[in-house]
Amino acid sequence: MSAEDRPILELRDVVKRYSVSRGLFASKRTLMAVGGVSLSVRRRQVLGLVGESGCGKSTLAKMVLGLETPSEGEVLIDGRPIASLGRLERARLVQPVFQDPYSSLNPRKTVASIIGLPLSVHGEGSSAERRGRVEEMLRLVGLAPRHAAAYPSQLSGGQRQRVAIARALILRPQLLICDEPTSALDVSVQAQILNLLMDLQSRLGLTCLFISHNLAVVQMLATRVAVMYLGRVVEEGPTAEVMLHAQHPYSLGLLASVLTPDPRLGLPETGLGSVFPDPLSPPPGCAFHPRCPLAFDRCRVESPLLLAHRDGARAACHAAERHAMVAA
């Protein structure tokens, strides 16, 4: 396989377990944060990773960034195991944009210092060349030259996130990890940042793992979507296919939860209920079956496999599998 065809990111049966204390005299229990995830992201692709809070999205992102080590399985960046990469080499290949733009920026540094720090750490260019690249990045993310001398506290939330994006891109990384990058911002500012990311993806040919709990946000950016539930991917495929022909009841519930601008329609009814299962004591069989309106006996005892269903999409659902067999 040529370098151009090789996925930038590969996750091969990645598992992450944590040992959780239940008290001073109680034995520890195992929390399965990620339970055997296999995904790949090709060059210039945006993979949207969606699911409720606690489903394992951020844990997966930390393993891709090298901040956590998988309990089992392997994470490969540009064909190389991330465990074999040094800290600086890993930082050159993968960069994050976090949820809270204020806490991820050093309040004692100016914007120019924050954006230019990766260049200094990696020893790239002279001082004049680094200043030129910082100015270029400011223009690219829609900030004025005067912002170079500002401190994070003098900027709005949207401007801070633009600084975080500029810092992440200054080394031209192979992969950008965006972990809920708009959820801490006002709705109007969210749209601006999403439009910026769409523009940068088009202009720079970015490869991106975009993590969100909001399918409507992911729909704007992603070329493919993976839906996670309780540490596992339950549906994955091209964005249009998942949005228009979702097979898993959980994906359908997430799609139904998207708010509409018409106040007469009220709050959407997702059919998912309000109780998320205890990740320390997951249900047997399909983990989603206690909340699933389509569950039958097999769902309660057998965990479904992630199987292809149509047009490059996959779903892990016994009900969808049975429906496909009946339709055939």
Short mmCIF file of the C-alpha atoms (twelve columns), coordinates in Angstrom:
data_MODEL
# 
_entry.id   MODEL 
# 
loop_
_atom_site.group_PDB 
_atom_site.id 
_atom_site.type_symbol 
_atom_site.label_atom_id 
_atom_site.label_alt_id 
_atom_site.label_comp_id 
_atom_site.label_asym_id 
_atom_site.label_seq_id 
_atom_site.Cartn_x 
_atom_site.Cartn_y 
_atom_site.Cartn_z 
_atom_site.pdbx_PDB_model_num 
ATOM 1   C CA . MET A 1   0.000   0.000   0.000  1 
ATOM 2   C CA . SER A 2   1.400   3.396   -1.002 1 
ATOM 3   C CA . ALA A 3   1.819   6.213   1.511  1 
ATOM 4   C CA . GLU A 4   -0.984  8.128   -0.224 1 
ATOM 5   C CA . ASP A 5   -3.444  5.228   0.125  1 
ATOM 6   C CA . ARG A 6   -2.458  4.319   3.677  1 
ATOM 7   C CA . PRO A 7   -4.838  5.603   6.388  1 
ATOM 8   C CA . ILE A 8   -3.460  8.416   8.528  1 
ATOM 9   C CA . LEU A 9   -5.140  6.901   11.600 1 
ATOM 10  C CA . GLU A 10  -5.890  3.245   12.303 1 
ATOM 11  C CA . LEU A 11  -7.450  1.835   15.454 1 
ATOM 12  C CA . ARG A 12  -7.164  -1.940  15.671 1 
ATOM 13  C CA . ASP A 13  -9.384  -3.590  18.306 1 
ATOM 14  C CA . VAL A 14  -8.512  -0.887  20.815 1 
ATOM 15  C CA . VAL A 15  -9.543  -1.555  24.414 1 
ATOM 16  C CA . LYS A 16  -9.131  0.694   27.444 1 
ATOM 17  C CA . ARG A 17  -9.889  -0.556  30.945 1 
ATOM 18  C CA . TYR A 18  -9.655  1.342   34.212 1 
ATOM 19  C CA . SER A 19  -9.587  -0.118  37.705 1 
ATOM 20  C CA . VAL A 20  -12.100 1.822   39.808 1 
ATOM 21  C CA . SER A 21  -12.158 1.871   43.609 1 
ATOM 22  C CA . ARG A 22  -15.542 1.409   45.313 1 
ATOM 23  C CA . GLY A 23  -14.393 2.460   48.760 1 
ATOM 24  C CA . LEU A 24  -11.814 1.808   51.448 1 
ATOM 25  C CA . PHE A 25  -12.726 -1.835  52.123 1 
ATOM 26  C CA . ALA A 26  -14.405 -2.794  48.846 1 
ATOM 27  C CA . SER A 27  -12.614 -4.552  46.025 1 
ATOM 28  C CA . LYS A 28  -11.898 -2.634  42.841 1 
ATOM 29  C CA . ARG A 29  -14.065 -2.990  39.760 1 
ATOM 30  C CA . THR A 30  -13.164 -2.765  36.087 1 
ATOM 31  C CA . LEU A 31  -14.521 0.017   33.938 1 
ATOM 32  C CA . MET A 32  -14.442 -0.763  30.224 1 
ATOM 33  C CA . ALA A 33  -14.133 2.756   28.784 1 
ATOM 34  C CA . VAL A 34  -13.425 1.546   25.235 1 
ATOM 35  C CA . GLY A 35  -14.339 -1.999  24.277 1 
ATOM 36  C CA . GLY A 36  -12.678 -3.146  21.059 1 
ATOM 37  C CA . VAL A 37  -12.911 -0.266  18.578 1 
ATOM 38  C CA . SER A 38  -11.558 -0.599  15.026 1 
ATOM 39  C CA . LEU A 39  -11.665 2.500   12.817 1 
ATOM 40  C CA . SER A 40  -9.565  4.186   10.152 1 
ATOM 41  C CA . VAL A 41  -9.300  7.746   8.826  1 
ATOM 42  C CA . ARG A 42  -7.852  8.375   5.369  1 
ATOM 43  C CA . ARG A 43  -6.091  11.484  4.114  1 
ATOM 44  C CA . ARG A 44  -8.288  14.570  3.771  1 
ATOM 45  C CA . GLN A 45  -11.151 12.739  5.497  1 
ATOM 46  C CA . VAL A 46  -13.104 14.029  8.491  1 
ATOM 47  C CA . LEU A 47  -14.390 11.250  10.756 1 
ATOM 48  C CA . GLY A 48  -17.129 12.430  13.093 1 
ATOM 49  C CA . LEU A 49  -17.276 10.478  16.358 1 
ATOM 50  C CA . VAL A 50  -20.605 10.941  18.154 1 
ATOM 51  C CA . GLY A 51  -22.354 9.649   21.248 1 
ATOM 52  C CA . GLU A 52  -23.624 10.651  24.669 1 
ATOM 53  C CA . SER A 53  -21.308 11.799  27.444 1 
ATOM 54  C CA . GLY A 54  -19.515 8.823   28.974 1 
ATOM 55  C CA . CYS A 55  -19.553 6.648   25.855 1 
ATOM 56  C CA . GLY A 56  -15.743 6.665   25.482 1 
ATOM 57  C CA . LYS A 57  -15.182 9.331   22.814 1 
ATOM 58  C CA . SER A 58  -12.685 11.426  24.779 1 
ATOM 59  C CA . THR A 59  -10.849 8.337   26.052 1 
ATOM 60  C CA . LEU A 60  -10.409 7.266   22.446 1 
ATOM 61  C CA . ALA A 61  -9.068  10.736  21.581 1 
ATOM 62  C CA . LYS A 62  -6.554  10.565  24.442 1 
ATOM 63  C CA . MET A 63  -5.229  7.250   23.128 1 
ATOM 64  C CA . VAL A 64  -4.847  8.711   19.632 1 
ATOM 65  C CA . LEU A 65  -2.931  11.646  21.139 1 
ATOM 66  C CA . GLY A 66  -0.723  9.293   23.143 1 
ATOM 67  C CA . LEU A 67  -2.017  10.651  26.459 1 
ATOM 68  C CA . GLU A 68  -3.403  7.213   27.382 1 
ATOM 69  C CA . THR A 69  -2.065  3.762   26.549 1 
ATOM 70  C CA . PRO A 70  -4.500  1.117   25.241 1 
ATOM 71  C CA . SER A 71  -5.035  -1.894  27.484 1 
ATOM 72  C CA . GLU A 72  -5.273  -3.973  24.309 1 
ATOM 73  C CA . GLY A 73  -5.089  -3.306  20.601 1 
ATOM 74  C CA . GLU A 74  -3.046  -0.839  18.623 1 
ATOM 75  C CA . VAL A 75  -3.172  2.792   17.488 1 
ATOM 76  C CA . LEU A 76  -1.255  3.571   14.281 1 
ATOM 77  C CA . ILE A 77  -0.453  7.036   12.934 1 
ATOM 78  C CA . ASP A 78  0.581   7.066   9.267  1 
ATOM 79  C CA . GLY A 79  1.228   3.321   9.491  1 
ATOM 80  C CA . ARG A 80  3.394   3.464   12.628 1 
ATOM 81  C CA . PRO A 81  2.368   2.364   16.136 1 
ATOM 82  C CA . ILE A 82  1.936   5.467   18.274 1 
ATOM 83  C CA . ALA A 83  3.807   3.717   21.087 1 
ATOM 84  C CA . SER A 84  6.938   3.710   18.907 1 
ATOM 85  C CA . LEU A 85  6.877   7.486   18.331 1 
ATOM 86  C CA . GLY A 86  8.786   9.954   20.465 1 
ATOM 87  C CA . ARG A 87  6.940   12.836  22.119 1 
ATOM 88  C CA . LEU A 88  8.113   15.470  19.624 1 
ATOM 89  C CA . GLU A 89  7.508   13.259  16.601 1 
ATOM 90  C CA . ARG A 90  4.014   12.459  17.863 1 
ATOM 91  C CA . ALA A 91  3.301   16.163  18.378 1 
ATOM 92  C CA . ARG A 92  4.378   16.889  14.815 1 
ATOM 93  C CA . LEU A 93  1.989   14.251  13.451 1 
ATOM 94  C CA . VAL A 94  -1.076  14.790  15.692 1 
ATOM 95  C CA . GLN A 95  -2.397  17.961  17.300 1 
ATOM 96  C CA . PRO A 96  -5.511  18.575  19.438 1 
ATOM 97  C CA . VAL A 97  -8.118  21.315  19.706 1 
ATOM 98  C CA . PHE A 98  -9.834  20.978  23.076 1 
ATOM 99  C CA . GLN A 99  -13.296 21.861  24.329 1 
ATOM 100 C CA . ASP A 100 -12.469 24.836  26.560 1 
ATOM 101 C CA . PRO A 101 -10.323 27.362  24.701 1 
ATOM 102 C CA . TYR A 102 -9.489  29.332  27.852 1 
ATOM 103 C CA . SER A 103 -8.113  26.512  30.000 1 
ATOM 104 C CA . SER A 104 -6.059  25.172  27.066 1 
ATOM 105 C CA . LEU A 105 -4.213  28.499  26.585 1 
ATOM 106 C CA . ASN A 106 -1.482  29.871  28.879 1 
ATOM 107 C CA . PRO A 107 -2.947  33.083  30.362 1 
ATOM 108 C CA . ARG A 108 0.558   34.535  30.904 1 
ATOM 109 C CA . LYS A 109 1.563   34.300  27.236 1 
ATOM 110 C CA . THR A 110 0.614   36.539  24.339 1 
ATOM 111 C CA . VAL A 111 -1.256  35.128  21.355 1 
ATOM 112 C CA . ALA A 112 1.907   35.297  19.223 1 
ATOM 113 C CA . SER A 113 3.862   33.341  21.851 1 
ATOM 114 C CA . ILE A 114 1.115   30.710  22.161 1 
ATOM 115 C CA . ILE A 115 0.810   30.128  18.418 1 
ATOM 116 C CA . GLY A 116 4.574   30.191  17.841 1 
ATOM 117 C CA . LEU A 117 5.515   27.920  20.759 1 
ATOM 118 C CA . PRO A 118 5.394   24.653  18.720 1 
ATOM 119 C CA . LEU A 119 7.842   26.182  16.223 1 
ATOM 120 C CA . SER A 120 10.224  27.107  19.037 1 
ATOM 121 C CA . VAL A 121 9.977   23.684  20.684 1 
ATOM 122 C CA . HIS A 122 10.746  21.954  17.386 1 
ATOM 123 C CA . GLY A 123 13.484  24.456  16.503 1 
ATOM 124 C CA . GLU A 124 11.904  25.460  13.207 1 
ATOM 125 C CA . GLY A 125 13.162  28.582  11.431 1 
ATOM 126 C CA . SER A 126 14.726  31.795  12.647 1 
ATOM 127 C CA . SER A 127 12.894  34.275  14.873 1 
ATOM 128 C CA . ALA A 128 11.875  36.285  11.819 1 
ATOM 129 C CA . GLU A 129 10.612  33.179  10.011 1 
ATOM 130 C CA . ARG A 130 8.615   32.122  13.050 1 
ATOM 131 C CA . ARG A 131 7.033   35.579  13.305 1 
ATOM 132 C CA . GLY A 132 6.080   35.353  9.638  1 
ATOM 133 C CA . ARG A 133 4.427   31.968  10.111 1 
ATOM 134 C CA . VAL A 134 2.529   33.201  13.159 1 
ATOM 135 C CA . GLU A 135 1.243   36.171  11.161 1 
ATOM 136 C CA . GLU A 136 0.201   33.817  8.384  1 
ATOM 137 C CA . MET A 137 -1.707  31.599  10.824 1 
ATOM 138 C CA . LEU A 138 -3.448  34.625  12.364 1 
ATOM 139 C CA . ARG A 139 -4.741  35.592  8.918  1 
ATOM 140 C CA . LEU A 140 -5.713  32.012  8.151  1 
ATOM 141 C CA . VAL A 141 -7.931  31.687  11.237 1 
ATOM 142 C CA . GLY A 142 -9.488  35.133  10.826 1 
ATOM 143 C CA . LEU A 143 -7.647  37.115  13.513 1 
ATOM 144 C CA . ALA A 144 -6.217  40.609  13.015 1 
ATOM 145 C CA . PRO A 145 -2.472  41.388  13.373 1 
ATOM 146 C CA . ARG A 146 -3.234  43.396  16.535 1 
ATOM 147 C CA . HIS A 147 -4.329  40.195  18.284 1 
ATOM 148 C CA . ALA A 148 -0.729  38.948  18.261 1 
ATOM 149 C CA . ALA A 149 0.113   41.112  21.285 1 
ATOM 150 C CA . ALA A 150 -3.116  40.296  23.185 1 
ATOM 151 C CA . TYR A 151 -3.479  37.869  26.099 1 
ATOM 152 C CA . PRO A 152 -6.195  35.153  26.235 1 
ATOM 153 C CA . SER A 153 -8.148  37.096  28.870 1 
ATOM 154 C CA . GLN A 154 -8.521  39.975  26.403 1 
ATOM 155 C CA . LEU A 155 -10.172 37.775  23.775 1 
ATOM 156 C CA . SER A 156 -13.680 36.428  23.326 1 
ATOM 157 C CA . GLY A 157 -14.384 32.686  23.507 1 
ATOM 158 C CA . GLY A 158 -14.507 32.397  19.733 1 
ATOM 159 C CA . GLN A 159 -11.226 34.285  19.336 1 
ATOM 160 C CA . ARG A 160 -9.541  32.021  21.897 1 
ATOM 161 C CA . GLN A 161 -10.658 28.953  19.978 1 
ATOM 162 C CA . ARG A 162 -9.248  30.482  16.787 1 
ATOM 163 C CA . VAL A 163 -5.914  30.860  18.619 1 
ATOM 164 C CA . ALA A 164 -6.098  27.210  19.716 1 
ATOM 165 C CA . ILE A 165 -6.765  26.137  16.121 1 
ATOM 166 C CA . ALA A 166 -3.877  28.275  14.840 1 
ATOM 167 C CA . ARG A 167 -1.504  26.744  17.415 1 
ATOM 168 C CA . ALA A 168 -2.629  23.229  16.444 1 
ATOM 169 C CA . LEU A 169 -2.073  23.862  12.721 1 
ATOM 170 C CA . ILE A 170 1.190   25.808  12.763 1 
ATOM 171 C CA . LEU A 171 3.263   22.604  12.388 1 
ATOM 172 C CA . ARG A 172 0.969   21.357  9.586  1 
ATOM 173 C CA . PRO A 173 0.165   18.099  11.404 1 
ATOM 174 C CA . GLN A 174 -1.006  14.976  9.590  1 
ATOM 175 C CA . LEU A 175 -4.050  14.637  11.885 1 
ATOM 176 C CA . LEU A 176 -6.145  17.134  13.842 1 
ATOM 177 C CA . ILE A 177 -8.151  15.902  16.861 1 
ATOM 178 C CA . CYS A 178 -11.093 18.194  17.666 1 
ATOM 179 C CA . ASP A 179 -12.699 17.161  20.972 1 
ATOM 180 C CA . GLU A 180 -16.028 19.020  21.311 1 
ATOM 181 C CA . PRO A 181 -14.364 22.227  20.015 1 
ATOM 182 C CA . THR A 182 -17.580 24.273  19.922 1 
ATOM 183 C CA . SER A 183 -19.587 23.013  22.918 1 
ATOM 184 C CA . ALA A 184 -18.228 25.699  25.316 1 
ATOM 185 C CA . LEU A 185 -19.158 28.527  22.922 1 
ATOM 186 C CA . ASP A 186 -22.343 30.496  22.276 1 
ATOM 187 C CA . VAL A 187 -24.501 29.142  19.474 1 
ATOM 188 C CA . SER A 188 -23.706 32.003  17.075 1 
ATOM 189 C CA . VAL A 189 -19.970 31.600  17.745 1 
ATOM 190 C CA . GLN A 190 -20.231 27.826  17.275 1 
ATOM 191 C CA . ALA A 191 -21.379 28.415  13.702 1 
ATOM 192 C CA . GLN A 192 -18.404 30.724  13.056 1 
ATOM 193 C CA . ILE A 193 -15.895 28.151  14.333 1 
ATOM 194 C CA . LEU A 194 -17.537 25.344  12.361 1 
ATOM 195 C CA . ASN A 195 -17.422 27.460  9.204  1 
ATOM 196 C CA . LEU A 196 -13.749 28.200  9.910  1 
ATOM 197 C CA . LEU A 197 -12.951 24.490  10.318 1 
ATOM 198 C CA . MET A 198 -14.818 23.691  7.088  1 
ATOM 199 C CA . ASP A 199 -12.853 26.389  5.252  1 
ATOM 200 C CA . LEU A 200 -9.508  25.208  6.673  1 
ATOM 201 C CA . GLN A 201 -10.307 21.587  5.829  1 
ATOM 202 C CA . SER A 202 -10.993 22.575  2.229  1 
ATOM 203 C CA . ARG A 203 -8.000  24.921  1.853  1 
ATOM 204 C CA . LEU A 204 -5.402  22.838  3.683  1 
ATOM 205 C CA . GLY A 205 -6.731  19.342  2.960  1 
ATOM 206 C CA . LEU A 206 -6.939  18.575  6.677  1 
ATOM 207 C CA . THR A 207 -7.447  15.081  8.035  1 
ATOM 208 C CA . CYS A 208 -9.537  15.305  11.177 1 
ATOM 209 C CA . LEU A 209 -11.146 13.270  13.947 1 
ATOM 210 C CA . PHE A 210 -14.052 15.452  15.071 1 
ATOM 211 C CA . ILE A 211 -15.683 14.432  18.364 1 
ATOM 212 C CA . SER A 212 -19.134 15.669  19.346 1 
ATOM 213 C CA . HIS A 213 -22.364 14.632  21.041 1 
ATOM 214 C CA . ASN A 214 -24.318 16.552  18.385 1 
ATOM 215 C CA . LEU A 215 -25.058 14.799  15.093 1 
ATOM 216 C CA . ALA A 216 -26.199 18.063  13.487 1 
ATOM 217 C CA . VAL A 217 -22.743 19.576  14.070 1 
ATOM 218 C CA . VAL A 218 -20.972 16.490  12.747 1 
ATOM 219 C CA . GLN A 219 -23.173 16.477  9.648  1 
ATOM 220 C CA . MET A 220 -21.709 19.829  8.595  1 
ATOM 221 C CA . LEU A 221 -18.089 18.680  8.689  1 
ATOM 222 C CA . ALA A 222 -17.702 14.928  8.518  1 
ATOM 223 C CA . THR A 223 -17.199 12.746  5.469  1 
ATOM 224 C CA . ARG A 224 -17.786 9.651   7.641  1 
ATOM 225 C CA . VAL A 225 -19.552 9.166   10.977 1 
ATOM 226 C CA . ALA A 226 -18.971 6.635   13.764 1 
ATOM 227 C CA . VAL A 227 -21.585 6.346   16.534 1 
ATOM 228 C CA . MET A 228 -20.350 5.142   19.933 1 
ATOM 229 C CA . TYR A 229 -22.376 3.654   22.757 1 
ATOM 230 C CA . LEU A 230 -20.917 2.426   26.047 1 
ATOM 231 C CA . GLY A 231 -17.394 2.080   24.669 1 
ATOM 232 C CA . ARG A 232 -18.259 0.436   21.344 1 
ATOM 233 C CA . VAL A 233 -18.949 1.633   17.819 1 
ATOM 234 C CA . VAL A 234 -22.551 0.662   17.006 1 
ATOM 235 C CA . GLU A 235 -22.779 2.253   13.548 1 
ATOM 236 C CA . GLU A 236 -20.240 3.662   11.082 1 
ATOM 237 C CA . GLY A 237 -20.319 4.802   7.490  1 
ATOM 238 C CA . PRO A 238 -20.466 7.703   5.029  1 
ATOM 239 C CA . THR A 239 -22.158 10.713  6.612  1 
ATOM 240 C CA . ALA A 240 -25.063 10.894  4.163  1 
ATOM 241 C CA . GLU A 241 -25.740 7.166   4.517  1 
ATOM 242 C CA . VAL A 242 -25.814 7.257   8.322  1 
ATOM 243 C CA . MET A 243 -27.926 10.428  8.399  1 
ATOM 244 C CA . LEU A 244 -30.477 9.279   5.832  1 
ATOM 245 C CA . HIS A 245 -30.542 5.512   6.406  1 
ATOM 246 C CA . ALA A 246 -29.404 4.913   9.997  1 
ATOM 247 C CA . GLN A 247 -29.879 1.262   10.979 1 
ATOM 248 C CA . HIS A 248 -29.122 1.248   14.699 1 
ATOM 249 C CA . PRO A 249 -31.917 2.411   17.042 1 
ATOM 250 C CA . TYR A 250 -29.401 4.459   19.027 1 
ATOM 251 C CA . SER A 251 -28.351 6.374   15.903 1 
ATOM 252 C CA . LEU A 252 -32.025 6.983   15.137 1 
ATOM 253 C CA . GLY A 253 -32.529 8.280   18.685 1 
ATOM 254 C CA . LEU A 254 -29.605 10.687  18.373 1 
ATOM 255 C CA . LEU A 255 -30.969 11.945  15.053 1 
ATOM 256 C CA . ALA A 256 -34.390 12.444  16.638 1 
ATOM 257 C CA . SER A 257 -32.835 14.451  19.486 1 
ATOM 258 C CA . VAL A 258 -31.667 17.282  17.199 1 
ATOM 259 C CA . LEU A 259 -33.578 20.460  18.071 1 
ATOM 260 C CA . THR A 260 -35.495 22.267  15.342 1 
ATOM 261 C CA . PRO A 261 -35.789 26.063  15.058 1 
ATOM 262 C CA . ASP A 262 -39.601 25.829  15.150 1 
ATOM 263 C CA . PRO A 263 -40.726 26.433  18.779 1 
ATOM 264 C CA . ARG A 264 -44.184 24.978  18.046 1 
ATOM 265 C CA . LEU A 265 -42.647 21.513  17.716 1 
ATOM 266 C CA . GLY A 266 -41.392 21.532  21.319 1 
ATOM 267 C CA . LEU A 267 -38.690 19.212  22.585 1 
ATOM 268 C CA . PRO A 268 -38.052 16.146  20.420 1 
ATOM 269 C CA . GLU A 269 -38.986 12.677  21.645 1 
ATOM 270 C CA . THR A 270 -35.939 10.467  21.213 1 
ATOM 271 C CA . GLY A 271 -37.341 7.217   22.556 1 
ATOM 272 C CA . LEU A 272 -34.063 6.624   24.413 1 
ATOM 273 C CA . GLY A 273 -35.341 7.349   27.907 1 
ATOM 274 C CA . SER A 274 -33.358 9.323   30.473 1 
ATOM 275 C CA . VAL A 275 -31.315 6.568   32.139 1 
ATOM 276 C CA . PHE A 276 -27.804 5.815   30.850 1 
ATOM 277 C CA . PRO A 277 -26.602 2.344   31.928 1 
ATOM 278 C CA . ASP A 278 -23.950 1.950   34.605 1 
ATOM 279 C CA . PRO A 279 -20.628 1.469   32.731 1 
ATOM 280 C CA . LEU A 280 -19.297 -0.457  35.747 1 
ATOM 281 C CA . SER A 281 -22.109 -2.969  35.314 1 
ATOM 282 C CA . PRO A 282 -23.067 -3.066  31.637 1 
ATOM 283 C CA . PRO A 283 -26.073 -5.170  30.627 1 
ATOM 284 C CA . PRO A 284 -25.471 -8.565  29.008 1 
ATOM 285 C CA . GLY A 285 -25.885 -9.091  25.281 1 
ATOM 286 C CA . CYS A 286 -26.340 -5.867  23.354 1 
ATOM 287 C CA . ALA A 287 -25.503 -3.047  25.776 1 
ATOM 288 C CA . PHE A 288 -28.273 -0.921  24.271 1 
ATOM 289 C CA . HIS A 289 -31.102 -3.444  24.687 1 
ATOM 290 C CA . PRO A 290 -32.567 -2.001  27.964 1 
ATOM 291 C CA . ARG A 291 -33.289 1.277   26.098 1 
ATOM 292 C CA . CYS A 292 -34.100 -0.208  22.691 1 
ATOM 293 C CA . PRO A 293 -37.701 -0.263  21.415 1 
ATOM 294 C CA . LEU A 294 -36.804 -3.043  18.939 1 
ATOM 295 C CA . ALA A 295 -35.035 -5.405  21.369 1 
ATOM 296 C CA . PHE A 296 -35.937 -9.114  21.314 1 
ATOM 297 C CA . ASP A 297 -34.630 -12.201 23.109 1 
ATOM 298 C CA . ARG A 298 -31.391 -12.521 21.142 1 
ATOM 299 C CA . CYS A 299 -30.435 -8.924  22.032 1 
ATOM 300 C CA . ARG A 300 -30.475 -9.761  25.739 1 
ATOM 301 C CA . VAL A 301 -27.918 -12.554 25.519 1 
ATOM 302 C CA . GLU A 302 -25.717 -12.020 22.433 1 
ATOM 303 C CA . SER A 303 -23.556 -8.986  21.651 1 
ATOM 304 C CA . PRO A 304 -24.017 -8.001  17.971 1 
ATOM 305 C CA . LEU A 305 -21.130 -7.729  15.519 1 
ATOM 306 C CA . LEU A 306 -20.449 -4.611  13.452 1 
ATOM 307 C CA . LEU A 307 -21.639 -5.859  10.041 1 
ATOM 308 C CA . ALA A 308 -21.869 -4.180  6.634  1 
ATOM 309 C CA . HIS A 309 -25.424 -3.342  5.613  1 
ATOM 310 C CA . ARG A 310 -25.310 -0.983  2.584  1 
ATOM 311 C CA . ASP A 311 -23.173 1.521   0.691  1 
ATOM 312 C CA . GLY A 312 -20.056 1.193   2.843  1 
ATOM 313 C CA . ALA A 313 -21.876 1.493   6.181  1 
ATOM 314 C CA . ARG A 314 -21.835 -0.918  9.138  1 
ATOM 315 C CA . ALA A 315 -24.156 -1.434  12.101 1 
ATOM 316 C CA . ALA A 316 -24.026 -3.637  15.212 1 
ATOM 317 C CA . CYS A 317 -27.706 -4.481  15.664 1 
ATOM 318 C CA . HIS A 318 -29.589 -7.780  15.693 1 
ATOM 319 C CA . ALA A 319 -32.844 -6.020  14.781 1 
ATOM 320 C CA . ALA A 320 -31.253 -4.384  11.723 1 
ATOM 321 C CA . GLU A 321 -29.738 -7.730  10.739 1 
ATOM 322 C CA . ARG A 322 -33.112 -9.474  11.051 1 
ATOM 323 C CA . HIS A 323 -34.818 -6.721  9.043  1 
ATOM 324 C CA . ALA A 324 -32.215 -7.080  6.276  1 
ATOM 325 C CA . MET A 325 -32.782 -10.849 6.144  1 
ATOM 326 C CA . VAL A 326 -36.559 -10.380 5.899  1 
ATOM 327 C CA . ALA A 327 -36.167 -7.741  3.186  1 
ATOM 328 C CA . ALA A 328 -33.902 -10.064 1.200  1 
# 
